[in-house]
């Protein structure tokens, strides 16, 4: 049987969750030389760069707590590259974080969506 990593499990759950919330998934694991955006989606008029954080335990806190300043800065830079590459620099956008806690069967015990998770004053 195929053994999925916790990240892949979390992304699969997040995609289903976001679709139910009305997001249209455009890219999964979009990459450039600076790194990777887990999910690029459209929600209403917004282009959304979504960071997915999945945990099996809360011993180190919920997933969203690991999106520190360095990760935020990287996500902003990745978003800028994406917007420039596809000629979307005037498009309204934001960064969302999906934090998923799994139970012992790798099923979602809790999912939190944090829209516009941090201020992107560098756009």
Secondary structure, 3 states (H helix, E strand, C coil): CCCCCHHHHHHHHHHHHHHHCCCEEEEEEEEECCEEEEEEEEECCEEEEEEEEEECCCCCCCHHHHCCHHHHHHHHHHHHHHHHHCCCCCCCEEEEEEEEEECCCCCEEEEEEECCCCCCCCC
